[in-house]
Amino acid sequence: MSKGGVGKGGQGGRGNKPGSHRKGAALGSGGNSKRRLEGKGPTPPAEVRKGHPKARRAAAAAKRTTTGKPVKPTTGARGTAPAKARGAKPNPDAPETIFGRNVVVEALRTRVPATALYVALGNDNDERMAEAISVAGKAGISILEMSRAQMDKMTGGMLHQGIALQVPPYAYEHADDLLRRALEAPLPLIVALDGVTDPRNLGAVVRSAAAFGAQGVLLPERRSAGMTAAAWRTSAGAAARLPVARCTNLTRTLSSYKEAGLFVVGLDAAGTVSLDDLEVATGPLVVVVGAEGDGLSRLVAQTCDLTVSIPMSGVTESLNAGIAAAVTLAEVARRRRKQQ
């Protein structure tokens, strides 16, 4: 036999390496390979598989139903509790927890809807802590004490200054209900946002929409800021008076608004009409505001009846969504007052 050949009685398998001259049968798997080929039965539902996101949500819902205790948030913006999973996306429909003395006091001052105020034991009380506890008590918000270690865990180890406020998910209106509300008004006016992801811009738009007579604000469900505590604070209380609706497909919803008799205009730096010449402002109107820099998406721009540019004499290339909406709505309100 040549060097490196297969030993007697073996096939180069386990226990008989090539070049080996050990005698005897090759070692087998003891039936383990056969058992590994057998099926393990059907995959259990996601809701009962340990560690699956659906299982965690089901457990949280069951806990909320049975105990009535608030569920820890999944959002992770600055000043809010971060998501536990690394790289997890914020859930806009989950409770939000904001923390830090200045942030919490400002939220309570602007009447951000809240369900619980958490205070860490052993805190150094100051005017902000006292004000937060006083305002929360008068508003009927539950005040709960917890250890600093528990609050550290709740906020993901971020600086919380011994105080946190839980905010429930915002109750969005349906896009069809928003349309009906607008059609019942003497002069329908809706503001729609396309790709605006900064909640502070959203809050500013809500504030301007309420100030200039709009019946509501429309948002797409994806690639858009939501009505978080930051947006609520920026709205300066307007979010409590003006409905905000969400839709699955902004282009399709705008098309349905057009069929209902509203004229859809989109703000665009290269618009075909100047805001100074917006004659349709006195009729039923939807004003669509895009993101700063990116502007309107292609499909939304094509859906608009016309695009409008804001005349500017300076070197500024674009305005953020909040300012652009305020300027446009102020001009719409001026034209409507002039017509009366």
JORA-V411107 format. One record per helix or strand. SS is the DSSP state (~ for helix, > for strand). FROM is the first residue (numbers start at 0). LEN is the number of residues. If there is no record, write none. Layout:
ss/from/len
SS/FROM/LEN
SS/FROM/LEN
//
This chain:
ss/from/len
~/31/5
~/45/3
~/52/15
>/79/1
>/95/4
~/100/9
>/115/5
~/126/12
>/141/5
~/147/7
>/162/5
>/172/2
~/174/9
>/188/6
~/198/13
>/215/5
~/228/6
~/237/3
>/243/4
~/249/10
>/262/5
>/272/2
~/274/3
~/278/4
>/284/7
>/294/1
~/297/6
>/305/4
~/320/19
//
